Amino acid sequence: MKNFKNRFSILLLSVILVYSSSCTGGADDRSNGSLVNNKRQGIWDIKNDNGVIIASGNYNNGLKEGLWQYAGNNYNNKNEIDWNILKYDWGTLNIPAEWVLHKDSLAVLDARYNNLSLNVIILDSEEKKLNSIAFEVESLNKSKVSYELIEKSFVSINNFPAFLLRQKMELPNGINYCEQFGVYNKKDQSIFLLSFFNNRGYSYEAHKVFSEIAFSVQLF
């Protein structure tokens, strides 16, 4: 528990220092495309509950790849996102091509675009249940900053159990909105913690790209 607190506290501190110095959710079975080994492959049309196409593009082994077209604007004020696939020894995930990766961070992944950022750390779950870990993360946030919990829920990300925390967090550097996804990898009993920050408060477009990145995660 002490190691967990120390590493997470370091993450929050590193985010403060960094900024001081410097969708497809809801798609139903009417979406069109091919599956290979139970993963989306090739060109797909993603549809909402009313059968309207909301996004179109190419999948590679279950991950978006290349230019995707969307029905509405995104975080970048465009109706398209160019998606990259990032591969690490712990897994793979999608990141928009225009997000800048920073390798001088304490996190295993640090990606930023204007007022948006993503930090990823891997934590030892110490054999705790997922809801206990979510409570610990929430409690640590409350102890560090002015805090308001907007949503707490439990989801599945590519067959891995996960928690979601959506929060207002008044940090000294101006960050005032955060979404965190904690994905549990039973194989090595670790938590893959994605922390998304927006220093301009909540926006639907930012929330959408946060969700797209988080739900793309495939752990090894």
Protein Blocks (a to p, Z undefined) as FASTA:
>chain_A
ZZmmmmmmmmmmmmmmmmmmmcfehiafkbgcddeehiaehjdddddfkopafbdcddee
hiaehjdddfbdcfkopabdcddddddfkbccdddfklccdfkbfbfbdcdehjbccddd
dddeklpafklmmmmmmmmmmmmmccddfbdcdddeehiacdddddddddfkopabdcdd
ddddfklopacddddddfebpafklmmmmmmmmmmpccZZ
